[in-house]
């Protein structure tokens, strides 16, 4: 069995990752609350590659989302699929790098 851990890093990675999860959820028939709402059993084949099945048949993405600031994380959590992630999968700091690579590399992210 293959299992993939999806890692999203930074503002760009998390914005792209948010859209990625919307597409994967749509392909597998997973609604924004993590429940199966599809119309074909084929959608559930290999669903365990990207998801863990939690209690109550809820599907939770196997993902780690990280950033230096909480802004992007807050946007994802309040977005359409924000409730599908486990709260402890979000890793973020309080001080961002202000879109300055050098500051993130040498100070905040070091």
Backbone torsions as a table, in degrees:
resi	resn	phi	psi	omega
1	UNK	NA	138.3	179.0
2	UNK	-101.9	135.2	174.9
3	UNK	-128.8	134.5	-179.1
4	UNK	-115.5	130.8	172.5
5	UNK	-100.0	118.2	-177.4
6	UNK	-91.7	124.1	-179.6
7	UNK	-113.1	124.6	177.9
8	UNK	-115.4	127.0	-177.3
9	UNK	-129.9	134.2	175.6
10	UNK	78.0	176.8	-177.5
11	UNK	-63.8	-49.0	-179.0
12	UNK	-63.0	-48.0	-179.1
13	UNK	-60.0	-37.5	-179.3
14	UNK	-76.4	-33.7	176.7
15	UNK	-68.8	-43.8	176.2
16	UNK	-65.8	-42.0	179.6
17	UNK	-61.5	-37.1	177.2
18	UNK	-60.2	-44.4	177.4
19	UNK	-67.8	-37.6	177.5
20	UNK	-56.6	-46.5	-178.2
21	UNK	-68.2	-31.6	175.6
22	UNK	-62.6	-43.1	-179.8
23	UNK	-67.6	-45.5	-179.4
24	UNK	-63.8	-40.5	177.7
25	UNK	-62.4	-42.5	179.3
26	UNK	-63.1	-42.8	-180.0
27	UNK	-63.4	-35.1	-177.8
28	UNK	-95.9	0.4	178.5
29	UNK	73.5	28.7	179.5
30	UNK	-95.4	126.7	179.9
31	UNK	-82.8	172.5	-176.6
32	UNK	-61.8	-12.4	176.8
33	UNK	-95.7	-3.6	178.1
34	UNK	95.4	5.6	179.9
35	UNK	-95.5	148.9	178.3
36	UNK	-72.6	125.3	179.2
37	UNK	-131.7	21.7	-177.4
38	UNK	-78.7	-177.1	-177.5
39	UNK	-125.9	11.9	-179.3
40	UNK	-148.1	137.1	177.8
41	UNK	-65.1	-20.3	178.1
42	UNK	-62.0	-30.9	179.7
43	UNK	-63.9	-26.9	-178.7
44	UNK	-87.4	-8.4	176.0
45	UNK	-67.6	132.2	178.6
46	UNK	61.6	21.5	177.4
47	UNK	-65.2	-23.3	-178.9
48	UNK	-76.2	-2.6	175.7
49	UNK	-68.3	-42.1	-177.3
50	UNK	-107.3	-16.6	-172.6
51	UNK	-123.6	149.8	164.8
52	UNK	-99.9	142.8	176.7
53	UNK	-93.6	117.5	-178.7
54	UNK	-93.5	-175.7	-179.8
55	UNK	-61.9	147.5	179.1
56	UNK	76.4	13.7	179.4
57	UNK	74.6	15.1	-179.9
58	UNK	-80.5	136.6	179.4
59	UNK	-100.1	128.9	-177.1
60	UNK	-119.6	127.3	179.5
61	UNK	-59.8	139.8	174.6
62	UNK	-87.4	89.0	-172.0
63	UNK	-147.8	153.6	171.4
64	UNK	-124.0	126.2	-178.9
65	UNK	-115.3	123.9	-176.2
66	UNK	-138.2	150.6	177.8
67	UNK	-162.9	163.7	178.8
68	UNK	-79.6	-18.1	-179.4
69	UNK	-131.8	157.0	-175.7
70	UNK	-80.8	-9.5	-174.3
71	UNK	-56.8	-49.8	-179.5
72	UNK	-65.8	-37.6	178.7
73	UNK	-64.0	-41.1	178.8
74	UNK	-63.1	-39.5	177.9
75	UNK	-62.9	-41.5	178.7
76	UNK	-66.6	-42.9	-177.9
77	UNK	-65.2	-32.9	-179.7
78	UNK	-92.0	-3.2	179.1
79	UNK	-75.0	-179.6	-175.4
80	UNK	-61.7	-32.4	-179.2
81	UNK	-111.0	20.9	-176.9
82	UNK	-65.7	-28.4	-177.3
83	UNK	-81.7	-5.5	-177.7
84	UNK	-78.5	-23.1	-177.6
85	UNK	-85.9	149.7	172.7
86	UNK	-75.2	139.8	-179.2
87	UNK	-59.5	-31.5	-178.2
88	UNK	-81.7	3.0	174.7
89	UNK	-86.3	-6.9	178.4
90	UNK	-92.8	123.7	178.5
91	UNK	-123.9	118.1	-178.5
92	UNK	-151.5	158.0	176.4
93	UNK	-100.0	-174.8	179.3
94	UNK	-104.6	-18.5	-178.9
95	UNK	-114.6	120.3	178.3
96	UNK	-85.8	177.0	179.3
97	UNK	-98.4	2.3	177.8
98	UNK	61.2	36.7	-177.5
99	UNK	56.4	29.1	178.1
100	UNK	-112.3	107.9	-175.9
101	UNK	-57.1	-44.9	-176.4
102	UNK	-62.2	-41.3	179.3
103	UNK	-64.4	-42.1	178.5
104	UNK	-66.8	-36.1	-177.0
105	UNK	-77.0	-41.4	-172.6
106	UNK	-97.7	-22.0	-176.9
107	UNK	-121.2	-73.5	-173.2
108	UNK	-64.6	-41.2	-176.1
109	UNK	-92.8	-4.0	-176.1
110	UNK	-79.0	NA	NA
